[in-house]
Amino acid sequence: MKTLVYSVAASAVGFVLLGAPAYAQTVSPTTNNSPGKELTMSLQESQKNANARPVTDPVVASMAAAKTKTVADDTAIRPFTVKIPDAALADMRRRIEATRWPDKELVTDRSQGVQLATMQALARYWTTEYDWRKFEARLNALPQFKTTIDGVEIHFIHVRSKHANALPLIMTHGWPGSVGELLDTIGPLTDPTNYGGTPADAFDVVLPSLPGYGFSGEPSELGWDSQRIARAWAVLMKRLGYTRYVAQGGDVGANVTDAMARQAPEGLVGIHINLLSGALAFADKLPAQTEGERAAHSALAMFRQSGFGYFLEQSTRPQTIGYSLLDSPIGLAAWLLDHDTDSYYKISRAFVDDKPAGNLTRENIVDNITLYWLTGTGASAARWYWEFGQFLAAASASGGAPPPAKVPVAFTTFPGEIWAAPRSWAEMVYPDLAYFHEVDKGGHFAAWEEPTLFVGELRAAFKPLRK
């Protein structure tokens, strides 16, 4: 099938991937078990960047005083432990309890935004049942590290399989997610014999937090778009000593992973994605003959009509929304929930009706929201969308075509995705598509909602690439 050549207006929600200069940083491969003193996490440390905002809140100030380290070796891989001060948790609860609520929406659906009943049920759970320390302990039970790449401190989880010849895999989360949405895949991926697989299904798993997200540092300069992140991930995998690996991503992670496939860094042998964001760039050229194609067009049109609010705000004014995201836990929670129709209703039912969909449980959802709150990354995470908009503007002005993916591409369609892309659409974006499968359940947060199904897709997609 002929490869499409396209350009996108800066205000469009598509993606264009153009060639980028080779990453210039030289690094020395380092294993993840390098000796080093274990680090203690403080909130201010998690937000570390060259031009950090002034510390005026006494809770934040006390955490800033707890900072215990300096980074002398930019290529070092440093063990990392999460430890949020009790004062930060108490401050969060106080703010939730002091929320000034709006009146109930005037409609019976989400067409005016996140519903009052959903948010009040979430607030009750957050203040009366939820325990951050459980999630903190879960993170600290995993091998966590930090390393500095291109001036930004990158947090990542790195779990090596006990099985020989495990295939290294770097997976990238999206927005409004975090590494938390991928945690339930670690066991089945790294220890397949305990989850219905064989030693031949084993992966070594690397889960980085995107720059400006979670425990990664916030970029202190412009330019951290998907292409730059993709180059940073190649540095990370080289630094970990991997010479042959695969990559996976959804949402923002799909964009980063696509960029990796087009840059084709040394060692990358294939990718898997589960969001066809490129479809938005040329919807009028996509097939609409079959029932599945017409349904995808309808979903795409609905997203443009009523699901585009968060994207438009974050791609044009991330700083503006950031003030609210860092001042009100409930404001942050509502903003993170207002993403897509399918996942919103699944999450709403978990809180209002106590009927979670798969692993989209109350606890898992609030783990993710609390991570954003305690790390103060609502604004910095939103800035990726602004960088994306700048990239699109430059791509549109150049009028050039994106380079092709230079490694095998695998794609899985989940029925609850914002638009469930049919095979014909995936082949328009990736003419040499190596793997395609439509599964029968799961949505935008596929790894989070249906980890077993998701892991099965990765095993199948990457099986031909194993030695």
PANU-730865 format. One record per residue (C-alpha): x negated, y negated, z negated. Coordinates in nm, 3 decimals. Layout:
// residues N
[[X, Y, Z]] ...
This chain:
// residues 467
[[0.000, 0.000, 0.000]] [[-0.130, -0.345, 0.089]] [[-0.274, -0.550, -0.194]] [[-0.087, -0.872, -0.256]] [[-0.267, -1.204, -0.246]] [[-0.102, -1.455, -0.470]] [[-0.139, -1.775, -0.666]] [[0.064, -1.895, -0.960]] [[0.174, -2.240, -1.066]] [[0.041, -2.342, -1.404]] [[0.386, -2.329, -1.557]] [[0.462, -1.980, -1.431]] [[0.446, -1.674, -1.651]] [[0.244, -1.452, -1.429]] [[-0.112, -1.354, -1.421]] [[-0.392, -1.411, -1.179]] [[-0.729, -1.258, -1.238]] [[-1.023, -1.413, -1.061]] [[-1.390, -1.323, -1.067]] [[-1.595, -1.459, -1.354]] [[-1.968, -1.505, -1.411]] [[-2.143, -1.206, -1.559]] [[-2.166, -1.213, -1.935]] [[-2.510, -1.345, -2.014]] [[-2.560, -1.242, -2.375]] [[-2.819, -0.970, -2.427]] [[-2.754, -0.732, -2.714]] [[-2.911, -0.424, -2.864]] [[-2.686, -0.119, -2.911]] [[-2.618, -0.058, -3.279]] [[-2.431, 0.223, -3.445]] [[-2.136, 0.154, -3.671]] [[-2.303, 0.318, -3.968]] [[-2.589, 0.071, -3.987]] [[-2.689, 0.002, -4.349]] [[-2.550, -0.315, -4.496]] [[-2.394, -0.454, -4.806]] [[-2.016, -0.419, -4.819]] [[-1.844, -0.751, -4.779]] [[-1.561, -0.894, -4.979]] [[-1.279, -1.058, -4.785]] [[-1.138, -1.393, -4.881]] [[-0.867, -1.582, -4.699]] [[-1.095, -1.869, -4.613]] [[-1.357, -1.625, -4.483]] [[-1.100, -1.470, -4.253]] [[-1.038, -1.811, -4.100]] [[-1.409, -1.893, -4.068]] [[-1.498, -2.113, -3.772]] [[-1.735, -2.395, -3.698]] [[-1.480, -2.672, -3.740]] [[-1.252, -2.527, -4.007]] [[-0.965, -2.747, -4.122]] [[-1.009, -2.934, -4.453]] [[-0.924, -2.731, -4.762]] [[-0.671, -2.918, -4.974]] [[-0.441, -2.649, -5.112]] [[-0.574, -2.530, -5.451]] [[-0.500, -2.166, -5.363]] [[-0.697, -2.189, -5.040]] [[-0.970, -2.385, -5.216]] [[-1.014, -2.112, -5.474]] [[-1.050, -1.855, -5.199]] [[-1.303, -2.071, -5.017]] [[-1.512, -2.069, -5.333]] [[-1.511, -1.688, -5.323]] [[-1.697, -1.680, -4.991]] [[-1.997, -1.456, -5.043]] [[-2.193, -1.422, -4.721]] [[-2.379, -1.591, -4.443]] [[-2.442, -1.442, -4.102]] [[-2.811, -1.439, -4.018]] [[-2.811, -1.182, -3.740]] [[-2.554, -1.242, -3.468]] [[-2.589, -0.888, -3.332]] [[-2.549, -0.721, -3.671]] [[-2.250, -0.499, -3.742]] [[-2.139, -0.566, -4.097]] [[-1.905, -0.349, -4.307]] [[-1.591, -0.535, -4.408]] [[-1.335, -0.502, -4.685]] [[-1.003, -0.685, -4.720]] [[-0.935, -0.840, -5.059]] [[-0.670, -1.111, -5.070]] [[-0.661, -1.308, -5.399]] [[-0.354, -1.268, -5.619]] [[-0.305, -1.644, -5.605]] [[-0.245, -1.629, -5.231]] [[0.027, -1.367, -5.274]] [[0.192, -1.566, -5.552]] [[0.186, -1.879, -5.337]] [[0.344, -1.690, -5.047]] [[0.627, -1.561, -5.265]] [[0.687, -1.907, -5.408]] [[0.719, -2.051, -5.059]] [[0.959, -1.776, -4.948]] [[1.182, -1.832, -5.250]] [[1.182, -2.208, -5.185]] [[1.299, -2.170, -4.824]] [[1.558, -2.424, -4.712]] [[1.793, -2.220, -4.497]] [[1.979, -2.345, -4.188]] [[2.351, -2.281, -4.142]] [[2.456, -1.959, -3.976]] [[2.427, -1.950, -3.598]] [[2.749, -2.017, -3.403]] [[2.727, -1.703, -3.189]] [[2.743, -1.331, -3.264]] [[2.419, -1.236, -3.090]] [[2.060, -1.362, -3.069]] [[2.130, -1.615, -2.795]] [[2.070, -1.903, -3.040]] [[1.766, -1.738, -3.194]] [[1.687, -1.514, -3.489]] [[2.005, -1.459, -3.688]] [[2.046, -1.586, -4.044]] [[2.153, -1.247, -4.182]] [[1.837, -1.088, -4.042]] [[1.608, -1.348, -4.195]] [[1.778, -1.346, -4.535]] [[1.760, -0.966, -4.549]] [[1.392, -0.986, -4.456]] [[1.330, -1.249, -4.726]] [[1.498, -1.033, -4.991]] [[1.284, -0.735, -4.898]] [[0.969, -0.947, -4.879]] [[1.012, -1.091, -5.229]] [[1.162, -0.795, -5.415]] [[1.031, -0.471, -5.261]] [[0.733, -0.536, -5.039]] [[0.379, -0.461, -5.160]] [[0.090, -0.612, -4.961]] [[-0.162, -0.413, -5.162]] [[-0.043, -0.089, -4.998]] [[-0.128, -0.226, -4.654]] [[-0.455, -0.368, -4.781]] [[-0.548, -0.025, -4.918]] [[-0.451, 0.135, -4.589]] [[-0.682, -0.097, -4.400]] [[-0.964, -0.048, -4.649]] [[-0.935, 0.331, -4.615]] [[-1.052, 0.287, -4.255]] [[-1.403, 0.191, -4.139]] [[-1.378, -0.185, -4.079]] [[-1.652, -0.412, -3.953]] [[-1.734, -0.759, -3.830]] [[-1.982, -0.869, -3.567]] [[-2.044, -1.202, -3.397]] [[-1.999, -1.216, -3.020]] [[-2.036, -1.535, -2.818]] [[-2.016, -1.741, -3.137]] [[-1.696, -1.585, -3.274]] [[-1.680, -1.335, -3.557]] [[-1.487, -1.029, -3.438]] [[-1.315, -0.795, -3.681]] [[-1.264, -0.437, -3.570]] [[-1.174, -0.090, -3.692]] [[-1.399, 0.188, -3.567]] [[-1.310, 0.552, -3.628]] [[-1.530, 0.823, -3.481]] [[-1.382, 1.165, -3.413]] [[-1.529, 1.473, -3.577]] [[-1.505, 1.650, -3.241]] [[-1.795, 1.662, -3.000]] [[-1.762, 1.479, -2.669]] [[-1.481, 1.254, -2.791]] [[-1.399, 0.987, -2.533]] [[-1.458, 0.632, -2.668]] [[-1.145, 0.415, -2.641]] [[-1.107, 0.043, -2.709]] [[-0.743, -0.063, -2.763]] [[-0.627, -0.424, -2.770]] [[-0.313, -0.542, -2.949]] [[-0.097, -0.834, -2.839]] [[0.119, -1.115, -2.979]] [[0.307, -1.113, -3.213]] [[0.119, -0.802, -3.315]] [[-0.213, -0.710, -3.472]] [[-0.432, -0.408, -3.527]] [[-0.154, -0.299, -3.764]] [[0.066, -0.199, -3.472]] [[-0.194, 0.057, -3.361]] [[-0.281, 0.221, -3.694]] [[-0.047, 0.519, -3.656]] [[-0.225, 0.624, -3.337]] [[-0.565, 0.660, -3.503]] [[-0.506, 1.001, -3.660]] [[-0.366, 1.174, -3.348]] [[-0.632, 1.015, -3.126]] [[-0.937, 1.093, -3.340]] [[-0.819, 1.418, -3.501]] [[-0.598, 1.581, -3.236]] [[-0.612, 1.933, -3.379]] [[-0.406, 1.812, -3.676]] [[-0.147, 1.655, -3.445]] [[-0.065, 1.921, -3.189]] [[-0.365, 1.867, -2.963]] [[-0.698, 2.031, -2.891]] [[-1.057, 1.917, -2.946]] [[-1.064, 1.823, -2.578]] [[-0.805, 1.549, -2.654]] [[-1.030, 1.365, -2.900]] [[-1.115, 0.995, -2.883]] [[-1.342, 0.766, -3.077]] [[-1.121, 0.464, -3.146]] [[-1.221, 0.097, -3.156]] [[-0.949, -0.152, -3.253]] [[-1.065, -0.516, -3.239]] [[-0.861, -0.809, -3.364]] [[-0.829, -1.067, -3.088]] [[-1.017, -1.395, -3.145]] [[-0.798, -1.617, -3.362]] [[-0.592, -1.321, -3.485]] [[-0.602, -1.138, -3.817]] [[-0.947, -1.113, -3.969]] [[-1.134, -1.224, -3.657]] [[-1.271, -1.575, -3.651]] [[-1.099, -1.865, -3.479]] [[-1.278, -1.993, -3.166]] [[-1.421, -2.340, -3.222]] [[-1.433, -2.425, -2.853]] [[-1.210, -2.395, -2.548]] [[-1.227, -2.113, -2.299]] [[-1.132, -1.800, -2.492]] [[-0.895, -1.662, -2.229]] [[-0.848, -1.296, -2.135]] [[-1.152, -1.295, -1.909]] [[-1.383, -1.411, -2.187]] [[-1.230, -1.168, -2.434]] [[-1.278, -0.887, -2.181]] [[-1.647, -0.972, -2.155]] [[-1.671, -0.980, -2.535]] [[-1.518, -0.634, -2.559]] [[-1.780, -0.502, -2.317]] [[-2.049, -0.646, -2.547]] [[-1.880, -0.483, -2.846]] [[-1.874, -0.139, -2.687]] [[-2.238, -0.173, -2.581]] [[-2.329, -0.287, -2.930]] [[-2.163, 0.026, -3.071]] [[-2.385, 0.236, -2.848]] [[-2.118, 0.352, -2.603]] [[-2.227, 0.401, -2.243]] [[-1.902, 0.551, -2.112]] [[-1.556, 0.452, -2.237]] [[-1.193, 0.372, -2.152]] [[-0.965, 0.083, -2.249]] [[-0.596, 0.038, -2.329]] [[-0.369, -0.260, -2.392]] [[-0.014, -0.387, -2.414]] [[0.119, -0.745, -2.410]] [[-0.183, -0.980, -2.442]] [[-0.390, -0.663, -2.467]] [[-0.266, -0.556, -2.124]] [[-0.393, -0.883, -1.982]] [[-0.732, -0.840, -2.146]] [[-0.754, -0.477, -2.036]] [[-0.658, -0.569, -1.679]] [[-0.940, -0.825, -1.681]] [[-1.180, -0.555, -1.793]] [[-1.076, -0.334, -1.500]] [[-1.138, -0.617, -1.253]] [[-1.472, -0.713, -1.411]] [[-1.572, -0.345, -1.433]] [[-1.846, -0.377, -1.695]] [[-2.106, -0.105, -1.707]] [[-1.964, 0.193, -1.895]] [[-1.592, 0.131, -1.840]] [[-1.447, 0.426, -1.647]] [[-1.070, 0.365, -1.663]] [[-0.783, 0.176, -1.825]] [[-0.423, 0.233, -1.936]] [[-0.165, -0.043, -1.980]] [[0.204, -0.049, -2.068]] [[0.311, -0.400, -1.963]] [[0.304, -0.507, -1.597]] [[0.260, -0.877, -1.662]] [[0.144, -0.930, -1.304]] [[0.500, -0.872, -1.183]] [[0.601, -1.222, -1.291]] [[0.358, -1.379, -1.047]] [[0.539, -1.259, -0.737]] [[0.883, -1.132, -0.838]] [[1.034, -1.238, -0.506]] [[0.801, -0.995, -0.325]] [[0.875, -0.691, -0.541]] [[1.098, -0.411, -0.402]] [[1.465, -0.414, -0.501]] [[1.605, -0.113, -0.313]] [[1.644, 0.147, -0.588]] [[1.852, 0.132, -0.904]] [[1.536, 0.115, -1.116]] [[1.394, -0.170, -0.908]] [[1.716, -0.369, -0.931]] [[1.733, -0.313, -1.308]] [[1.376, -0.438, -1.343]] [[1.461, -0.750, -1.139]] [[1.761, -0.814, -1.363]] [[1.549, -0.781, -1.677]] [[1.285, -1.012, -1.530]] [[1.548, -1.274, -1.450]] [[1.695, -1.249, -1.799]] [[1.352, -1.303, -1.953]] [[1.300, -1.616, -1.746]] [[1.646, -1.743, -1.832]] [[1.663, -1.682, -2.207]] [[1.349, -1.510, -2.336]] [[1.088, -1.762, -2.235]] [[1.099, -2.002, -2.530]] [[0.806, -1.874, -2.735]] [[0.589, -1.845, -2.424]] [[0.659, -2.198, -2.305]] [[0.594, -2.353, -2.647]] [[0.273, -2.163, -2.711]] [[0.133, -2.215, -2.362]] [[0.191, -2.591, -2.376]] [[0.203, -2.702, -2.743]] [[0.053, -2.436, -2.975]] [[-0.069, -2.699, -3.219]] [[0.281, -2.839, -3.264]] [[0.442, -2.511, -3.360]] [[0.132, -2.428, -3.567]] [[0.220, -2.674, -3.842]] [[0.540, -2.485, -3.918]] [[0.376, -2.144, -3.882]] [[0.117, -2.226, -4.148]] [[0.356, -2.405, -4.385]] [[0.656, -2.171, -4.410]] [[0.638, -1.790, -4.436]] [[1.002, -1.766, -4.325]] [[0.939, -1.999, -4.032]] [[0.645, -1.781, -3.933]] [[0.850, -1.462, -3.968]] [[1.135, -1.596, -3.755]] [[0.891, -1.709, -3.485]] [[0.725, -1.367, -3.473]] [[1.057, -1.183, -3.457]] [[1.194, -1.395, -3.172]] [[1.001, -1.212, -2.901]] [[1.217, -0.984, -2.686]] [[1.573, -0.860, -2.704]] [[1.509, -0.488, -2.745]] [[1.253, -0.515, -3.024]] [[1.445, -0.793, -3.198]] [[1.762, -0.586, -3.235]] [[1.563, -0.282, -3.346]] [[1.388, -0.489, -3.613]] [[1.711, -0.660, -3.716]] [[1.883, -0.325, -3.770]] [[1.592, -0.213, -3.987]] [[1.656, -0.503, -4.226]] [[2.033, -0.552, -4.203]] [[2.145, -0.190, -4.166]] [[1.837, -0.004, -4.298]] [[1.818, 0.182, -3.966]] [[1.465, 0.153, -3.827]] [[1.377, 0.256, -3.473]] [[1.083, 0.492, -3.492]] [[0.802, 0.328, -3.685]] [[0.950, -0.022, -3.661]] [[1.025, -0.002, -4.033]] [[1.076, -0.292, -4.274]] [[0.740, -0.224, -4.435]] [[0.546, -0.211, -4.108]] [[0.711, -0.528, -3.979]] [[0.640, -0.723, -4.297]] [[0.283, -0.590, -4.308]] [[0.227, -0.758, -3.973]] [[0.398, -1.086, -4.069]] [[0.209, -1.103, -4.398]] [[-0.120, -1.046, -4.219]] [[-0.051, -1.354, -4.003]] [[0.045, -1.556, -4.311]] [[-0.247, -1.463, -4.536]] [[-0.506, -1.516, -4.264]] [[-0.346, -1.846, -4.156]] [[-0.363, -1.749, -3.789]] [[-0.021, -1.856, -3.660]] [[-0.164, -2.151, -3.466]] [[-0.494, -1.995, -3.357]] [[-0.316, -1.686, -3.223]] [[-0.074, -1.904, -3.026]] [[-0.364, -2.080, -2.857]] [[-0.432, -1.776, -2.637]] [[-0.117, -1.872, -2.447]] [[-0.251, -2.224, -2.394]] [[-0.575, -2.078, -2.261]] [[-0.368, -1.856, -2.033]] [[-0.183, -2.158, -1.899]] [[-0.512, -2.336, -1.828]] [[-0.642, -2.029, -1.648]] [[-0.328, -2.012, -1.436]] [[-0.362, -2.378, -1.341]] [[-0.721, -2.326, -1.228]] [[-0.628, -2.009, -1.040]] [[-0.341, -2.183, -0.865]] [[-0.564, -2.472, -0.762]] [[-0.825, -2.238, -0.617]] [[-0.570, -2.049, -0.408]] [[-0.790, -1.742, -0.428]] [[-0.694, -1.378, -0.459]] [[-0.772, -1.175, -0.769]] [[-1.045, -0.915, -0.731]] [[-0.917, -0.559, -0.725]] [[-0.935, -0.329, -1.023]] [[-1.259, -0.140, -0.983]] [[-1.180, 0.152, -1.215]] [[-0.885, 0.395, -1.223]] [[-0.567, 0.240, -1.363]] [[-0.296, 0.432, -1.552]] [[0.045, 0.287, -1.633]] [[0.332, 0.403, -1.853]] [[0.679, 0.249, -1.840]] [[0.875, 0.243, -2.166]] [[1.251, 0.192, -2.119]] [[1.286, -0.085, -2.379]] [[1.004, -0.296, -2.236]] [[1.090, -0.658, -2.147]] [[1.108, -0.530, -1.790]] [[1.059, -0.159, -1.732]] [[0.842, -0.165, -1.420]] [[0.910, 0.112, -1.167]] [[0.626, 0.290, -0.988]] [[0.667, 0.080, -0.673]] [[0.601, -0.236, -0.876]] [[0.295, -0.091, -1.046]] [[0.155, 0.003, -0.707]] [[0.203, -0.353, -0.583]] [[-0.030, -0.473, -0.858]] [[-0.259, -0.168, -0.848]] [[-0.255, -0.015, -0.497]] [[-0.478, 0.274, -0.607]] [[-0.276, 0.356, -0.919]] [[-0.420, 0.674, -1.067]] [[-0.140, 0.765, -1.313]] [[0.221, 0.663, -1.360]] [[0.487, 0.795, -1.593]] [[0.828, 0.678, -1.713]] [[0.910, 0.795, -2.064]] [[1.251, 0.818, -2.224]] [[1.215, 0.602, -2.537]] [[1.014, 0.316, -2.681]] [[0.991, -0.052, -2.605]] [[0.750, -0.342, -2.599]] [[0.568, -0.230, -2.915]] [[0.525, 0.120, -2.780]] [[0.231, 0.236, -2.993]] [[0.397, 0.097, -3.304]] [[0.747, 0.229, -3.239]] [[0.663, 0.569, -3.087]] [[0.301, 0.656, -3.174]] [[0.332, 1.027, -3.094]] [[0.473, 0.961, -2.749]] [[0.220, 0.687, -2.690]] [[-0.073, 0.911, -2.783]] [[0.058, 1.178, -2.547]] [[0.048, 0.925, -2.265]] [[-0.313, 0.834, -2.338]] [[-0.415, 1.200, -2.348]] [[-0.254, 1.261, -2.009]] [[-0.371, 0.940, -1.849]] [[-0.737, 0.979, -1.943]] [[-0.766, 1.357, -1.907]] [[-0.911, 1.336, -1.552]] [[-1.184, 1.101, -1.677]] [[-1.325, 1.334, -1.938]] [[-1.654, 1.509, -1.870]] 
